[in-house]
Amino acid sequence: MKFLKYILLLGIMLNAQTLTFNGQKYEVIKSPVTSKNWLDRNLGASQACQSLEDSACFGDYYQWGRKTNGHEKISNESSTKKQLDKDLEKGGKYVVVKHSSTFDWRVEQNDNLWKDESSMNNICPAGFRVPTQDEILNETLNAPKPHKVFDNKSAFDNFLKIPSTGFRTLCLGDVVRQGRHGSLWTSSAYERESFYLDFNPTEAVMTTGARAEGLPVRCIQN
């Protein structure tokens, strides 16, 4: 089994391409499951993961649908404001904490902010976008062994090397559960929430969450 994993990873490395985006260098890796191309790490991460607890590969924590403007940085924990989207369109970098029963960072709901590469808030490199619910499902929960994800350890063993990043809470704007709990946003919306991959030491599921939560993003190529 270990030899098989080594061969699969070697094949991914040999087919890798590189790109630079927002000051970070990324590898482009090909899925052994779907043949889709992905970034080798979470958006904003300084390196690919060496372990599920490797903080250098955690990347940024985006509120769903928001553009890259500084709000996503983990160092922004203390810069929270109960502002609405009209206050943030001029480049505001503040994390928007819970302001209403909608648990959204926006005044008006918009399900299309990360819909595809042409979306006005697309945060991925040119030719890449935030993946859909089905695209992440196919590579993780619905993938065959040895790629199937069922907890945080198997998430790291997956070819995407998904770390246990924790998440930014919607009420206080603090990042919690690092090293145990992990997640990835999708571009898929559901009612007032959005879908994301969620996992911990005992399970992994595709669920929905409030758009004011801060979660990592892994980009897929068109």
MDAnalysis code that builds the backbone (N, CA, C; Angstrom):
import MDAnalysis as mda
import numpy as np

u = mda.Universe.empty(666, n_residues=222, atom_resindex=np.repeat(np.arange(222), 3), trajectory=True)
u.add_TopologyAttr("name", ["N", "CA", "C"] * 222)
u.add_TopologyAttr("resid", np.arange(1, 223))
u.add_TopologyAttr("resname", ["MET", "LYS", "PHE", "LEU", "LYS", "TYR", "ILE", "LEU", "LEU", "LEU", "GLY", "ILE", "MET", "LEU", "ASN", "ALA", "GLN", "THR", "LEU", "THR", "PHE", "ASN", "GLY", "GLN", "LYS", "TYR", "GLU", "VAL", "ILE", "LYS", "SER", "PRO", "VAL", "THR", "SER", "LYS", "ASN", "TRP", "LEU", "ASP", "ARG", "ASN", "LEU", "GLY", "ALA", "SER", "GLN", "ALA", "CYS", "GLN", "SER", "LEU", "GLU", "ASP", "SER", "ALA", "CYS", "PHE", "GLY", "ASP", "TYR", "TYR", "GLN", "TRP", "GLY", "ARG", "LYS", "THR", "ASN", "GLY", "HIS", "GLU", "LYS", "ILE", "SER", "ASN", "GLU", "SER", "SER", "THR", "LYS", "LYS", "GLN", "LEU", "ASP", "LYS", "ASP", "LEU", "GLU", "LYS", "GLY", "GLY", "LYS", "TYR", "VAL", "VAL", "VAL", "LYS", "HIS", "SER", "SER", "THR", "PHE", "ASP", "TRP", "ARG", "VAL", "GLU", "GLN", "ASN", "ASP", "ASN", "LEU", "TRP", "LYS", "ASP", "GLU", "SER", "SER", "MET", "ASN", "ASN", "ILE", "CYS", "PRO", "ALA", "GLY", "PHE", "ARG", "VAL", "PRO", "THR", "GLN", "ASP", "GLU", "ILE", "LEU", "ASN", "GLU", "THR", "LEU", "ASN", "ALA", "PRO", "LYS", "PRO", "HIS", "LYS", "VAL", "PHE", "ASP", "ASN", "LYS", "SER", "ALA", "PHE", "ASP", "ASN", "PHE", "LEU", "LYS", "ILE", "PRO", "SER", "THR", "GLY", "PHE", "ARG", "THR", "LEU", "CYS", "LEU", "GLY", "ASP", "VAL", "VAL", "ARG", "GLN", "GLY", "ARG", "HIS", "GLY", "SER", "LEU", "TRP", "THR", "SER", "SER", "ALA", "TYR", "GLU", "ARG", "GLU", "SER", "PHE", "TYR", "LEU", "ASP", "PHE", "ASN", "PRO", "THR", "GLU", "ALA", "VAL", "MET", "THR", "THR", "GLY", "ALA", "ARG", "ALA", "GLU", "GLY", "LEU", "PRO", "VAL", "ARG", "CYS", "ILE", "GLN", "ASN"])
u.atoms.positions = np.array([
    [0.826, -1.202, 0.000],
    [0.000, 0.000, 0.000],
    [0.864, 1.258, 0.000],
    [1.911, 1.287, 0.851],
    [2.800, 2.440, 0.895],
    [3.517, 2.631, -0.439],
    [3.910, 1.502, -1.078],
    [4.580, 1.579, -2.370],
    [3.632, 2.164, -3.416],
    [2.354, 1.745, -3.373],
    [1.367, 2.257, -4.318],
    [1.190, 3.762, -4.141],
    [1.117, 4.231, -2.887],
    [0.984, 5.668, -2.617],
    [2.188, 6.429, -3.150],
    [3.380, 5.829, -2.993],
    [4.606, 6.483, -3.466],
    [4.575, 6.635, -4.986],
    [4.144, 5.596, -5.683],
    [4.075, 5.641, -7.142],
    [3.075, 6.694, -7.605],
    [1.928, 6.763, -6.926],
    [0.916, 7.749, -7.294],
    [1.419, 9.163, -7.076],
    [2.070, 9.405, -5.933],
    [2.596, 10.735, -5.638],
    [3.719, 11.109, -6.596],
    [4.559, 10.116, -6.966],
    [5.639, 10.374, -7.904],
    [5.077, 10.793, -9.253],
    [4.009, 10.123, -9.673],
    [3.378, 10.482, -10.936],
    [2.827, 11.885, -10.908],
    [2.239, 12.286, -9.776],
    [1.713, 13.637, -9.631],
    [2.838, 14.653, -9.723],
    [3.968, 14.376, -9.045],
    [5.096, 15.305, -9.035],
    [5.703, 15.475, -10.426],
    [5.802, 14.365, -11.162],
    [6.419, 14.437, -12.487],
    [5.573, 15.249, -13.462],
    [4.244, 15.259, -13.222],
    [3.344, 15.992, -14.107],
    [3.087, 17.417, -13.624],
    [3.787, 17.840, -12.565],
    [3.504, 19.129, -11.941],
    [3.973, 20.296, -12.804],
    [3.202, 21.358, -12.760],
    [3.574, 22.635, -13.344],
    [3.674, 23.625, -12.185],
    [4.288, 24.755, -12.423],
    [4.394, 25.755, -11.368],
    [3.783, 27.074, -11.841],
    [3.287, 27.848, -10.891],
    [2.790, 29.184, -11.181],
    [2.984, 30.040, -9.943],
    [3.050, 31.350, -10.145],
    [3.173, 32.304, -9.050],
    [1.929, 33.167, -9.021],
    [1.365, 33.319, -7.836],
    [0.123, 34.083, -7.688],
    [0.143, 34.792, -6.343],
    [-0.029, 36.104, -6.356],
    [-0.019, 36.919, -5.135],
    [1.213, 36.646, -4.265],
    [2.362, 36.488, -4.933],
    [3.611, 36.318, -4.210],
    [3.923, 34.916, -3.743],
    [3.030, 33.961, -3.993],
    [3.248, 32.572, -3.584],
    [3.427, 31.687, -4.812],
    [4.351, 30.733, -4.718],
    [4.546, 29.765, -5.795],
    [3.747, 28.496, -5.497],
    [3.037, 28.028, -6.504],
    [2.222, 26.827, -6.379],
    [2.626, 25.799, -7.428],
    [2.427, 24.537, -7.092],
    [2.507, 23.465, -8.074],
    [1.086, 23.174, -8.552],
    [0.963, 22.776, -9.803],
    [-0.314, 22.316, -10.335],
    [-0.239, 20.800, -10.416],
    [-1.131, 20.125, -9.696],
    [-1.081, 18.662, -9.633],
    [-2.324, 18.052, -10.283],
    [-2.151, 16.890, -10.853],
    [-3.236, 16.214, -11.553],
    [-3.842, 15.130, -10.677],
    [-5.145, 15.120, -10.563],
    [-5.834, 14.137, -9.740],
    [-5.714, 12.733, -10.333],
    [-5.319, 11.741, -9.509],
    [-5.304, 10.359, -9.973],
    [-6.713, 9.770, -10.035],
    [-7.691, 10.508, -9.549],
    [-9.077, 10.034, -9.520],
    [-9.861, 10.559, -10.719],
    [-9.809, 11.865, -10.956],
    [-10.637, 12.492, -11.990],
    [-9.829, 13.093, -13.139],
    [-8.508, 13.149, -12.996],
    [-7.604, 13.785, -13.967],
    [-7.756, 15.303, -14.016],
    [-8.475, 15.887, -13.043],
    [-8.586, 17.338, -12.945],
    [-7.295, 17.906, -12.368],
    [-6.984, 19.149, -12.718],
    [-5.810, 19.826, -12.179],
    [-6.184, 20.727, -11.009],
    [-5.367, 20.661, -9.956],
    [-5.601, 21.427, -8.732],
    [-4.306, 22.121, -8.306],
    [-4.436, 23.172, -7.508],
    [-3.261, 23.700, -6.818],
    [-2.845, 22.701, -5.747],
    [-1.558, 22.626, -5.477],
    [-1.043, 21.623, -4.547],
    [-1.207, 22.011, -3.086],
    [-1.751, 23.178, -2.828],
    [-1.925, 23.634, -1.442],
    [-3.100, 24.604, -1.369],
    [-3.524, 24.905, -0.163],
    [-4.600, 25.873, 0.026],
    [-4.156, 27.253, -0.434],
    [-5.098, 28.034, -0.883],
    [-4.799, 29.386, -1.347],
    [-4.171, 30.203, -0.211],
    [-3.014, 30.815, -0.498],
    [-2.322, 31.612, 0.501],
    [-1.278, 30.872, 1.302],
    [-1.201, 29.541, 1.148],
    [-0.217, 28.749, 1.903],
    [1.176, 28.927, 1.330],
    [2.180, 28.918, 2.198],
    [3.563, 29.128, 1.748],
    [4.226, 27.848, 1.270],
    [3.637, 26.687, 1.569],
    [4.206, 25.420, 1.108],
    [3.132, 24.341, 1.093],
    [3.407, 23.260, 0.366],
    [2.536, 22.094, 0.413],
    [2.698, 21.417, 1.770],
    [1.691, 20.697, 2.194],
    [1.664, 20.158, 3.557],
    [2.683, 19.052, 3.795],
    [3.358, 19.144, 4.927],
    [4.262, 18.099, 5.379],
    [3.596, 17.207, 6.427],
    [2.536, 17.705, 7.035],
    [1.747, 16.941, 8.001],
    [0.380, 17.594, 8.094],
    [-0.581, 16.922, 8.707],
    [-1.919, 17.501, 8.819],
    [-1.936, 18.696, 9.763],
    [-0.883, 18.852, 10.596],
    [-0.800, 19.965, 11.544],
    [0.182, 21.043, 11.089],
    [0.638, 20.976, 9.854],
    [1.641, 21.901, 9.332],
    [1.017, 23.278, 9.082],
    [1.245, 24.216, 9.977],
    [0.593, 25.527, 9.877],
    [1.040, 26.317, 8.647],
    [2.225, 26.002, 8.099],
    [2.707, 26.710, 6.907],
    [1.868, 26.386, 5.673],
    [1.070, 25.343, 5.745],
    [0.242, 24.969, 4.594],
    [-1.239, 25.235, 4.836],
    [-1.570, 25.861, 5.957],
    [-2.992, 26.115, 6.247],
    [-3.603, 27.100, 5.258],
    [-2.841, 28.114, 4.857],
    [-3.362, 29.099, 3.920],
    [-4.269, 30.112, 4.588],
    [-5.111, 30.748, 3.784],
    [-5.962, 31.839, 4.248],
    [-7.361, 31.346, 4.598],
    [-8.081, 32.178, 5.357],
    [-9.417, 31.833, 5.854],
    [-10.429, 32.828, 5.264],
    [-11.083, 32.412, 4.186],
    [-11.995, 33.297, 3.468],
    [-13.424, 33.205, 3.989],
    [-14.067, 34.356, 4.131],
    [-15.510, 34.355, 4.271],
    [-16.076, 34.091, 2.876],
    [-17.136, 33.277, 2.814],
    [-17.593, 32.756, 1.524],
    [-17.989, 33.878, 0.571],
    [-17.397, 33.836, -0.628],
    [-17.740, 34.790, -1.665],
    [-16.970, 36.088, -1.623],
    [-16.155, 36.306, -0.600],
    [-15.421, 37.566, -0.507],
    [-14.156, 37.528, -1.359],
    [-13.759, 38.680, -1.835],
    [-12.540, 38.796, -2.620],
    [-11.328, 38.826, -1.698],
    [-10.139, 38.670, -2.264],
    [-8.897, 38.754, -1.505],
    [-8.616, 40.224, -1.205],
    [-8.674, 40.596, 0.078],
    [-8.455, 41.994, 0.445],
    [-7.794, 42.157, 1.812],
    [-7.358, 41.039, 2.399],
    [-6.719, 41.092, 3.700],
    [-7.563, 40.501, 4.811],
    [-8.878, 40.426, 4.602],
    [-9.740, 39.864, 5.656],
    [-9.413, 38.408, 5.928],
    [-8.833, 37.742, 4.901],
    [-8.606, 36.294, 4.962],
    [-7.366, 35.901, 5.753],
    [-6.505, 36.856, 6.081],
    [-5.252, 36.549, 6.761],
    [-5.489, 36.160, 8.217],
    [-4.781, 35.135, 8.666],
    [-4.953, 34.685, 10.044],
    [-4.530, 35.768, 11.028],
    [-3.601, 36.621, 10.624],
    [-3.132, 37.700, 11.489],
    [-4.197, 38.773, 11.680],
    [-5.314, 38.648, 10.982],
    [-6.385, 39.633, 11.040],
    [-7.387, 39.328, 12.147],
    [-7.055, 38.414, 13.041],
    [-7.987, 37.992, 14.078],
    [-8.537, 39.154, 14.892],
    [-7.676, 40.116, 15.239],
    [-8.111, 41.197, 16.121],
    [-8.777, 42.343, 15.367],
    [-8.781, 42.247, 14.018],
    [-9.322, 43.347, 13.214],
    [-10.748, 43.057, 12.769],
    [-11.618, 42.698, 13.707],
    [-13.001, 42.396, 13.380],
    [-13.875, 43.624, 13.575],
    [-14.847, 43.773, 12.691],
    [-15.803, 44.865, 12.799],
    [-17.192, 44.369, 12.415],
    [-18.177, 44.888, 13.070],
    [-19.543, 44.542, 12.705],
    [-20.005, 45.470, 11.595],
    [-19.312, 45.348, 10.456],
    [-19.647, 46.137, 9.288],
    [-20.389, 45.279, 8.278],
    [-21.088, 45.918, 7.378],
    [-21.782, 45.218, 6.317],
    [-21.053, 45.427, 5.005],
    [-21.512, 44.762, 3.964],
    [-20.767, 44.778, 2.706],
    [-20.636, 46.172, 2.099],
    [-21.583, 47.051, 2.325],
    [-21.493, 48.396, 1.748],
    [-20.297, 49.159, 2.310],
    [-19.873, 48.804, 3.524],
    [-18.722, 49.451, 4.143],
    [-17.415, 48.844, 3.665],
    [-17.481, 47.660, 3.030],
    [-16.278, 46.908, 2.695],
    [-15.902, 46.983, 1.220],
    [-16.782, 47.488, 0.387],
    [-16.518, 47.497, -1.043],
    [-15.362, 48.426, -1.423],
    [-14.977, 49.327, -0.533],
    [-13.881, 50.258, -0.827],
    [-12.534, 49.694, -0.388],
    [-12.457, 48.394, -0.259],
    [-11.192, 47.756, 0.076],
    [-11.042, 47.408, 1.536],
    [-12.122, 47.480, 2.289],
    [-12.047, 47.136, 3.703],
    [-11.574, 45.719, 3.915],
    [-10.666, 45.529, 4.855],
    [-10.086, 44.204, 5.077],
    [-10.615, 43.534, 6.330],
    [-11.583, 44.147, 6.970],
    [-12.028, 43.620, 8.250],
    [-12.837, 42.334, 8.102],
    [-12.689, 41.456, 9.090],
    [-13.514, 40.261, 9.172],
    [-14.875, 40.692, 9.691],
    [-15.924, 40.322, 8.990],
    [-17.265, 40.700, 9.415],
    [-17.812, 39.627, 10.327],
    [-18.041, 39.955, 11.579],
    [-18.609, 38.984, 12.502],
    [-20.126, 39.056, 12.425],
    [-20.756, 38.073, 13.028],
    [-22.218, 37.934, 12.954],
    [-22.916, 39.281, 13.171],
    [-23.797, 39.639, 12.234],
    [-24.514, 40.898, 12.389],
    [-26.019, 40.736, 12.281],
    [-26.494, 39.556, 11.905],
    [-27.932, 39.342, 11.788],
    [-28.220, 37.853, 11.779],
    [-29.485, 37.512, 11.703],
    [-29.885, 36.104, 11.713],
    [-29.472, 35.372, 10.451],
    [-29.004, 36.094, 9.412],
    [-28.610, 35.433, 8.171],
    [-27.217, 34.824, 8.258],
    [-26.407, 35.272, 9.221],
    [-25.027, 34.783, 9.378],
    [-24.205, 34.985, 8.110],
    [-24.516, 36.021, 7.361],
    [-23.787, 36.371, 6.155],
    [-22.992, 37.639, 6.428],
    [-21.923, 37.873, 5.658],
    [-21.158, 39.111, 5.799],
    [-21.721, 40.210, 4.912],
    [-22.717, 39.864, 4.089],
    [-23.313, 40.818, 3.160],
    [-24.676, 41.303, 3.633],
    [-25.061, 42.467, 3.146],
    [-26.415, 42.959, 3.369],
    [-27.390, 42.175, 2.487],
    [-27.052, 42.057, 1.196],
    [-27.898, 41.341, 0.254],
    [-27.235, 40.038, -0.153],
    [-27.981, 38.948, -0.110],
    [-27.437, 37.641, -0.468],
    [-27.073, 37.599, -1.944],
    [-25.922, 36.990, -2.248],
    [-25.488, 36.809, -3.634],
    [-24.848, 35.435, -3.747],
    [-25.491, 34.525, -4.473],
    [-25.023, 33.141, -4.591],
    [-23.971, 32.957, -5.679],
    [-23.659, 34.000, -6.434],
    [-22.822, 33.849, -7.623],
    [-21.419, 34.433, -7.487],
    [-21.028, 34.840, -6.290],
    [-19.755, 35.543, -6.125],
    [-18.551, 34.685, -6.496],
    [-18.634, 33.376, -6.261],
    [-17.549, 32.455, -6.609],
    [-17.999, 31.437, -7.654],
    [-19.010, 31.744, -8.428],
    [-19.640, 30.750, -9.304],
    [-18.678, 30.160, -10.311],
    [-17.824, 30.998, -10.937],
    [-16.874, 30.502, -11.932],
    [-15.717, 31.483, -12.052],
    [-14.831, 31.207, -12.992],
    [-13.638, 32.050, -13.125],
    [-13.985, 33.495, -13.472],
    [-15.094, 33.691, -14.175],
    [-15.468, 35.041, -14.596],
    [-16.181, 35.833, -13.505],
    [-16.473, 35.199, -12.362],
    [-17.159, 35.891, -11.277],
    [-16.335, 37.068, -10.791],
    [-17.003, 38.146, -10.394],
    [-16.279, 39.358, -10.010],
    [-15.398, 39.152, -8.783],
    [-15.720, 38.174, -7.969],
    [-14.941, 37.935, -6.756],
    [-14.077, 36.675, -6.839],
    [-13.821, 36.165, -8.050],
    [-12.984, 34.976, -8.155],
    [-11.621, 35.234, -7.528],
    [-11.220, 34.382, -6.592],
    [-9.989, 34.594, -5.815],
    [-8.822, 33.750, -6.303],
    [-9.059, 32.909, -7.303],
    [-8.038, 31.964, -7.762],
    [-7.210, 32.543, -8.912],
    [-6.063, 31.932, -9.203],
    [-5.247, 32.384, -10.345],
    [-6.020, 32.269, -11.659],
    [-5.552, 32.979, -12.684],
    [-6.181, 32.915, -14.000],
    [-6.250, 31.468, -14.476],
    [-7.408, 31.058, -14.956],
    [-7.594, 29.685, -15.405],
    [-8.048, 28.745, -14.311],
    [-8.138, 29.254, -13.071],
    [-8.576, 28.467, -11.920],
    [-9.799, 29.117, -11.287],
    [-10.479, 28.366, -10.436],
    [-11.672, 28.862, -9.753],
    [-11.904, 28.048, -8.485],
    [-12.845, 28.495, -7.672],
    [-13.259, 27.740, -6.495],
    [-14.075, 26.536, -6.973],
    [-13.782, 25.329, -6.507],
    [-14.481, 24.136, -7.006],
    [-15.919, 24.039, -6.525],
    [-16.718, 23.295, -7.257],
    [-18.102, 23.041, -6.866],
    [-18.148, 21.950, -5.796],
    [-19.322, 21.794, -5.223],
    [-19.555, 20.725, -4.251],
    [-19.205, 19.363, -4.850],
    [-19.697, 19.071, -6.049],
    [-19.464, 17.764, -6.667],
    [-17.987, 17.536, -6.975],
    [-17.271, 18.580, -7.363],
    [-15.854, 18.424, -7.695],
    [-15.033, 18.036, -6.476],
    [-15.336, 18.601, -5.329],
    [-14.629, 18.195, -4.114],
    [-15.086, 16.822, -3.649],
    [-16.379, 16.551, -3.749],
    [-16.887, 15.232, -3.367],
    [-16.208, 14.122, -4.161],
    [-16.050, 14.314, -5.466],
    [-15.467, 13.289, -6.328],
    [-14.025, 12.963, -5.967],
    [-13.310, 13.940, -5.398],
    [-11.898, 13.736, -5.051],
    [-11.710, 13.253, -3.619],
    [-12.771, 13.281, -2.803],
    [-12.617, 13.016, -1.368],
    [-13.605, 11.973, -0.846],
    [-14.789, 12.384, -0.472],
    [-15.755, 11.468, 0.145],
    [-16.209, 10.364, -0.796],
    [-16.325, 10.681, -2.077],
    [-16.790, 9.699, -3.058],
    [-15.657, 9.032, -3.832],
    [-14.424, 9.358, -3.482],
    [-13.275, 8.786, -4.186],
    [-13.047, 7.335, -3.760],
    [-12.477, 6.509, -4.641],
    [-12.144, 5.135, -4.256],
    [-10.901, 5.118, -3.375],
    [-10.704, 4.017, -2.677],
    [-9.461, 3.851, -1.904],
    [-8.289, 3.804, -2.864],
    [-7.108, 4.324, -2.512],
    [-6.720, 4.879, -1.204],
    [-6.947, 6.377, -1.074],
    [-7.781, 6.971, -1.923],
    [-7.958, 8.424, -1.921],
    [-9.161, 8.880, -1.108],
    [-10.010, 7.963, -0.722],
    [-11.242, 8.306, -0.010],
    [-10.931, 9.011, 1.314],
    [-11.674, 10.063, 1.604],
    [-11.503, 10.825, 2.852],
    [-12.631, 10.470, 3.812],
    [-12.260, 10.059, 5.037],
    [-13.270, 9.741, 6.044],
    [-12.936, 10.332, 7.412],
    [-11.777, 10.994, 7.541],
    [-11.404, 11.699, 8.764],
    [-10.243, 12.637, 8.444],
    [-9.669, 13.272, 9.464],
    [-8.603, 14.241, 9.160],
    [-7.300, 13.571, 8.722],
    [-7.038, 12.367, 9.168],
    [-5.825, 11.671, 8.738],
    [-5.908, 11.284, 7.259],
    [-7.046, 10.737, 6.842],
    [-7.200, 10.363, 5.433],
    [-7.283, 11.597, 4.534],
    [-7.712, 12.737, 5.084],
    [-7.703, 13.983, 4.308],
    [-6.272, 14.375, 3.965],
    [-5.358, 14.191, 4.915],
    [-3.953, 14.481, 4.640],
    [-3.337, 13.422, 3.720],
    [-3.754, 12.166, 3.843],
    [-3.236, 11.094, 2.990],
    [-3.734, 11.220, 1.549],
    [-4.835, 11.914, 1.343],
    [-5.372, 12.154, 0.001],
    [-4.334, 12.892, -0.842],
    [-4.385, 12.765, -2.159],
    [-3.388, 13.400, -3.021],
    [-3.381, 14.922, -2.870],
    [-4.495, 15.504, -2.409],
    [-4.560, 16.947, -2.192],
    [-3.849, 17.379, -0.907],
    [-3.514, 16.416, -0.029],
    [-2.815, 16.731, 1.224],
    [-3.552, 17.837, 1.989],
    [-4.811, 17.585, 2.334],
    [-5.646, 18.605, 2.978],
    [-5.352, 18.640, 4.480],
    [-4.917, 19.780, 5.007],
    [-4.542, 19.861, 6.424],
    [-5.726, 20.151, 7.339],
    [-5.492, 19.982, 8.629],
    [-6.499, 20.292, 9.646],
    [-6.310, 21.740, 10.086],
    [-6.889, 22.633, 9.321],
    [-6.635, 24.063, 9.465],
    [-7.389, 24.729, 10.598],
    [-8.457, 24.080, 11.091],
    [-9.387, 24.797, 11.949],
    [-10.212, 25.750, 11.099],
    [-10.898, 26.692, 11.749],
    [-11.742, 27.636, 11.000],
    [-11.907, 28.923, 11.802],
    [-12.292, 29.986, 11.106],
    [-12.548, 31.261, 11.773],
    [-14.032, 31.345, 12.133],
    [-14.321, 31.622, 13.401],
    [-15.701, 31.656, 13.851],
    [-16.429, 32.895, 13.335],
    [-17.727, 32.768, 13.171],
    [-18.503, 33.874, 12.632],
    [-18.890, 34.893, 13.700],
    [-18.799, 34.525, 14.965],
    [-19.228, 35.440, 16.028],
    [-18.096, 36.302, 16.579],
    [-16.898, 35.744, 16.674],
    [-15.776, 36.477, 17.259],
    [-14.648, 36.754, 16.273],
    [-14.591, 35.992, 15.200],
    [-13.530, 36.182, 14.225],
    [-12.221, 35.534, 14.606],
    [-12.234, 34.635, 15.601],
    [-11.018, 33.947, 16.018],
    [-10.904, 32.611, 15.295],
    [-9.658, 32.127, 15.120],
    [-9.418, 30.842, 14.466],
    [-9.257, 29.768, 15.538],
    [-10.048, 28.695, 15.429],
    [-10.087, 27.655, 16.463],
    [-9.907, 26.273, 15.850],
    [-9.614, 25.279, 16.704],
    [-9.536, 23.846, 16.365],
    [-8.465, 23.515, 15.335],
    [-7.407, 24.281, 15.281],
    [-6.303, 23.960, 14.377],
    [-5.635, 22.657, 14.809],
    [-5.262, 21.835, 13.822],
    [-4.617, 20.564, 14.096],
    [-5.579, 19.412, 14.302],
    [-6.892, 19.704, 14.364],
    [-7.886, 18.644, 14.558],
    [-9.009, 18.718, 13.520],
    [-9.483, 19.904, 13.277],
    [-10.655, 20.101, 12.427],
    [-10.208, 20.740, 11.109],
    [-10.729, 20.259, 9.981],
    [-10.353, 20.836, 8.699],
    [-11.560, 21.050, 7.799],
    [-11.383, 21.873, 6.762],
    [-12.498, 22.157, 5.867],
    [-12.001, 22.799, 4.582],
    [-12.869, 22.808, 3.571],
    [-12.627, 23.501, 2.304],
    [-13.958, 24.035, 1.792],
    [-13.997, 25.330, 1.475],
    [-15.191, 25.901, 0.851],
    [-15.380, 25.330, -0.553],
    [-16.634, 25.270, -0.993],
    [-16.971, 25.045, -2.394],
    [-17.637, 26.319, -2.920],
    [-17.881, 26.375, -4.211],
    [-18.587, 27.523, -4.796],
    [-20.091, 27.323, -4.770],
    [-20.554, 26.180, -4.275],
    [-21.972, 25.819, -4.334],
    [-22.762, 26.390, -3.155],
    [-23.861, 27.045, -3.470],
    [-24.704, 27.669, -2.450],
    [-25.911, 26.787, -2.136],
    [-26.441, 26.974, -0.915],
    [-27.663, 26.278, -0.509],
    [-28.455, 27.209, 0.401],
    [-29.599, 27.661, -0.098],
    [-30.428, 28.610, 0.638],
    [-29.556, 29.793, 1.086],
    [-29.448, 30.074, 2.383],
    [-28.633, 31.206, 2.848],
    [-27.206, 30.790, 3.219],
    [-26.876, 29.499, 3.032],
    [-25.555, 28.986, 3.387],
    [-24.817, 28.520, 2.143],
    [-23.622, 27.936, 2.343],
    [-22.839, 27.383, 1.235],
    [-22.226, 26.057, 1.664],
    [-21.972, 25.184, 0.683],
    [-21.427, 23.860, 0.964],
    [-19.929, 23.917, 1.234],
    [-19.480, 23.055, 2.134],
    [-18.049, 22.895, 2.365],
    [-17.739, 21.484, 2.852],
    [-16.527, 21.023, 2.554],
    [-16.031, 19.760, 3.077],
    [-15.614, 19.987, 4.515],
    [-16.049, 19.103, 5.420],
    [-15.771, 19.253, 6.852],
    [-15.280, 17.919, 7.402],
    [-14.180, 17.940, 8.166],
    [-13.667, 16.694, 8.729],
    [-12.963, 16.934, 10.059],
    [-12.858, 15.849, 10.835],
    [-12.208, 15.870, 12.144],
    [-11.619, 14.484, 12.393],
    [-11.125, 14.168, 13.592],
    [-10.491, 12.861, 13.800],
    [-11.413, 11.649, 13.670],
    [-12.732, 11.844, 13.621],
    [-13.643, 10.697, 13.590],
    [-14.554, 10.628, 12.373],
    [-14.682, 11.710, 11.597],
    [-15.595, 11.657, 10.456],
    [-15.263, 12.728, 9.426],
    [-15.886, 12.604, 8.260],
    [-15.782, 13.604, 7.196],
    [-17.125, 13.667, 6.486],
    [-17.612, 14.883, 6.233],
    [-18.915, 15.057, 5.604],
    [-18.876, 16.262, 4.672],
    [-19.836, 16.317, 3.755],
    [-20.112, 17.527, 2.998],
    [-21.336, 18.149, 3.640],
    [-21.204, 19.366, 4.095],
    [-22.291, 20.012, 4.815],
    [-22.402, 21.465, 4.367],
    [-23.275, 22.224, 5.001],
    [-23.401, 23.645, 4.695],
    [-23.098, 24.470, 5.932],
    [-22.620, 25.700, 5.705],
    [-22.266, 26.564, 6.819],
    [-22.529, 28.021, 6.511],
    [-22.497, 28.816, 7.559],
    [-22.742, 30.250, 7.437],
    [-21.638, 30.917, 6.620],
    [-21.999, 31.864, 5.779],
    [-21.045, 32.507, 4.883],
    [-20.111, 33.477, 5.598],
    [-20.395, 33.783, 6.851],
    [-19.492, 34.645, 7.620],
    [-18.363, 33.856, 8.263],
    [-18.430, 32.509, 8.217],
    [-17.316, 31.705, 8.721],
    [-16.117, 31.844, 7.785],
    [-14.908, 31.742, 8.329],
    [-13.708, 31.801, 7.523],
    [-13.111, 30.423, 7.335],
    [-13.049, 29.946, 6.073],
    [-12.546, 28.608, 5.767],
    [-11.515, 28.688, 4.646],
    [-10.648, 27.688, 4.537],
    [-9.667, 27.639, 3.445],
    [-10.325, 27.351, 2.096],
    [-9.551, 27.613, 1.040],
    [-10.004, 27.360, -0.337],
    [-8.896, 26.650, -1.089],
    [-9.271, 25.624, -1.875],
    [-8.337, 24.945, -2.777],
    [-8.842, 25.155, -4.207],
    [-8.054, 25.727, -5.071],
    [-8.502, 26.078, -6.425],
    [-8.337, 24.922, -7.403],
    [-9.291, 24.841, -8.333],
    [-9.280, 23.834, -9.397],
    [-9.155, 24.546, -10.734],
    [-8.495, 23.891, -11.682],
    [-8.339, 24.492, -13.007],
    [-9.582, 24.259, -13.852],
    [-9.905, 25.218, -14.693],
    [-11.097, 25.088, -15.565],
    [-10.931, 23.929, -16.529],
])
